[in-house]
Amino acid sequence: TLERIKEIKKTNPSNLAMKHFDESYFASLPADLQERFIACVRTGFENPDSGMGCYAMTPSDYDTFNAFFDPVIRDYHRAASGAVHIT
């Protein structure tokens, strides 16, 4: 899986999940969270031409994997790192 992700990073740079996948971040997760995280990014390595390439499996994934989802979402919306959404 990690080799496939590295390959897609090079061949499909517009796939945001693969672009922002950080192998050291992934390695820092405990095994159970690695499994959940792979579920979130599976569509990105199974469908390399995907634009987004990831989905939160549960609402809590946005918090649990904030180090990944925050830059992906900011990149998608072209939001600066300090930008805050106000409703």
Phi and psi restraints in degrees (value plus and minus 20) as a CYANA .aco file:
   2 LEU   PHI     -84.9   -44.9
   2 LEU   PSI     -56.3   -16.3
   3 GLU   PHI     -85.7   -45.7
   3 GLU   PSI     -59.4   -19.4
   4 ARG   PHI     -83.0   -43.0
   4 ARG   PSI     -62.4   -22.4
   5 ILE   PHI     -82.5   -42.5
   5 ILE   PSI     -64.0   -24.0
   6 LYS   PHI     -79.9   -39.9
   6 LYS   PSI     -61.1   -21.1
   7 GLU   PHI     -83.4   -43.4
   7 GLU   PSI     -65.2   -25.2
   8 ILE   PHI     -88.3   -48.3
   8 ILE   PSI     -54.1   -14.1
   9 LYS   PHI     -74.2   -34.2
   9 LYS   PSI     -60.3   -20.3
  10 LYS   PHI     -99.0   -59.0
  10 LYS   PSI     -63.3   -23.3
  11 THR   PHI    -107.0   -67.0
  11 THR   PSI     -42.8    -2.8
  12 ASN   PHI    -153.4  -113.4
  12 ASN   PSI      50.7    90.7
  13 PRO   PHI     -85.0   -45.0
  13 PRO   PSI     -33.8     6.2
  14 SER   PHI    -105.0   -65.0
  14 SER   PSI     -24.2    15.8
  15 ASN   PHI     -98.6   -58.6
  15 ASN   PSI      82.0   122.0
  16 LEU   PHI     -83.1   -43.1
  16 LEU   PSI     -57.0   -17.0
  17 ALA   PHI     -82.7   -42.7
  17 ALA   PSI     -63.8   -23.8
  18 MET   PHI     -92.8   -52.8
  18 MET   PSI     -56.0   -16.0
  19 LYS   PHI     -78.8   -38.8
  19 LYS   PSI     -61.0   -21.0
  20 HIS   PHI    -118.0   -78.0
  20 HIS   PSI     -18.9    21.1
  21 PHE   PHI     -87.0   -47.0
  21 PHE   PSI     103.3   143.3
  22 ASP   PHI    -134.1   -94.1
  22 ASP   PSI      93.7   133.7
  23 GLU   PHI     -81.7   -41.7
  23 GLU   PSI     -55.6   -15.6
  24 SER   PHI     -90.0   -50.0
  24 SER   PSI     -56.5   -16.5
  25 TYR   PHI     -82.9   -42.9
  25 TYR   PSI     -66.5   -26.5
  26 PHE   PHI     -78.2   -38.2
  26 PHE   PSI     -65.5   -25.5
  27 ALA   PHI     -84.5   -44.5
  27 ALA   PSI     -45.7    -5.7
  28 SER   PHI     -97.4   -57.4
  28 SER   PSI     -33.5     6.5
  29 LEU   PHI    -100.7   -60.7
  29 LEU   PSI     123.8   163.8
  30 PRO   PHI     -84.6   -44.6
  30 PRO   PSI     139.1   179.1
  31 ALA   PHI     -72.6   -32.6
  31 ALA   PSI     -62.1   -22.1
  32 ASP   PHI     -85.5   -45.5
  32 ASP   PSI     -55.9   -15.9
  33 LEU   PHI     -96.8   -56.8
  33 LEU   PSI     -50.9   -10.9
  34 GLN   PHI     -79.8   -39.8
  34 GLN   PSI     -62.5   -22.5
  35 GLU   PHI     -82.6   -42.6
  35 GLU   PSI     -64.4   -24.4
  36 ARG   PHI     -84.4   -44.4
  36 ARG   PSI     -60.2   -20.2
  37 PHE   PHI     -85.3   -45.3
  37 PHE   PSI     -62.8   -22.8
  38 ILE   PHI     -80.7   -40.7
  38 ILE   PSI     -57.3   -17.3
  39 ALA   PHI     -80.9   -40.9
  39 ALA   PSI     -57.6   -17.6
  40 CYS   PHI     -87.8   -47.8
  40 CYS   PSI     -54.4   -14.4
  41 VAL   PHI    -122.7   -82.7
  41 VAL   PSI     -19.6    20.4
  42 ARG   PHI     -72.4   -32.4
  42 ARG   PSI     -64.7   -24.7
  43 THR   PHI     -81.3   -41.3
  43 THR   PSI     -47.3    -7.3
  44 GLY   PHI     -90.5   -50.5
  44 GLY   PSI     -56.0   -16.0
  45 PHE   PHI    -113.8   -73.8
  45 PHE   PSI     -36.1     3.9
  46 GLU   PHI    -105.2   -65.2
  46 GLU   PSI     -43.2    -3.2
  47 ASN   PHI    -149.6  -109.6
  47 ASN   PSI      58.3    98.3
  48 PRO   PHI     -76.0   -36.0
  48 PRO   PSI     -46.9    -6.9
  49 ASP   PHI    -105.6   -65.6
  49 ASP   PSI     -12.4    27.6
  50 SER   PHI     -84.9   -44.9
  50 SER   PSI     120.5   160.5
  51 GLY   PHI     -97.3   -57.3
  51 GLY   PSI     -63.7   -23.7
  52 MET   PHI    -111.3   -71.3
  52 MET   PSI     -76.7   -36.7
  53 GLY   PHI      57.7    97.7
  53 GLY   PSI      -6.1    33.9
  54 CYS   PHI    -178.0  -138.0
  54 CYS   PSI     135.8   175.8
  55 TYR   PHI    -167.4  -127.4
  55 TYR   PSI     119.1   159.1
  56 ALA   PHI     -92.4   -52.4
  56 ALA   PSI     113.8   153.8
  57 MET   PHI    -101.3   -61.3
  57 MET   PSI     -48.8    -8.8
  58 THR   PHI    -159.7  -119.7
  58 THR   PSI     136.9   176.9
  59 PRO   PHI     -76.0   -36.0
  59 PRO   PSI     -53.0   -13.0
  60 SER   PHI     -88.7   -48.7
  60 SER   PSI     -37.6     2.4
  61 ASP   PHI     -81.0   -41.0
  61 ASP   PSI     -50.7   -10.7
  62 TYR   PHI     -82.8   -42.8
  62 TYR   PSI     -54.9   -14.9
  63 ASP   PHI    -101.6   -61.6
  63 ASP   PSI     -66.9   -26.9
  64 THR   PHI     -78.8   -38.8
  64 THR   PSI     -62.2   -22.2
  65 PHE   PHI    -131.2   -91.2
  65 PHE   PSI      16.2    56.2
  66 ASN   PHI     -76.4   -36.4
  66 ASN   PSI     -56.1   -16.1
  67 ALA   PHI     -81.5   -41.5
  67 ALA   PSI     -43.9    -3.9
  68 PHE   PHI    -114.8   -74.8
  68 PHE   PSI     -73.2   -33.2
  69 PHE   PHI     -86.2   -46.2
  69 PHE   PSI     -55.3   -15.3
  70 ASP   PHI     -78.7   -38.7
  70 ASP   PSI     -72.9   -32.9
  71 PRO   PHI     -86.1   -46.1
  71 PRO   PSI     -52.5   -12.5
  72 VAL   PHI     -83.9   -43.9
  72 VAL   PSI     -68.5   -28.5
  73 ILE   PHI     -86.2   -46.2
  73 ILE   PSI     -60.5   -20.5
  74 ARG   PHI     -83.4   -43.4
  74 ARG   PSI     -61.0   -21.0
  75 ASP   PHI     -83.5   -43.5
  75 ASP   PSI     -65.4   -25.4
  76 TYR   PHI     -78.9   -38.9
  76 TYR   PSI     -63.4   -23.4
  77 HIS   PHI    -112.6   -72.6
  77 HIS   PSI     -20.5    19.5
  78 ARG   PHI      34.7    74.7
  78 ARG   PSI      25.5    65.5
  79 ALA   PHI    -119.8   -79.8
  79 ALA   PSI     117.7   157.7
  80 ALA   PHI     -84.2   -44.2
  80 ALA   PSI     136.1   176.1
  81 SER   PHI     -81.5   -41.5
  81 SER   PSI     -47.5    -7.5
  82 GLY   PHI    -115.3   -75.3
  82 GLY   PSI     -20.1    19.9
  83 ALA   PHI     -87.8   -47.8
  83 ALA   PSI     121.9   161.9
  84 VAL   PHI    -145.5  -105.5
  84 VAL   PSI     111.9   151.9
  85 HIS   PHI    -101.6   -61.6
  85 HIS   PSI     109.2   149.2
  86 ILE   PHI    -137.4   -97.4
  86 ILE   PSI     108.4   148.4
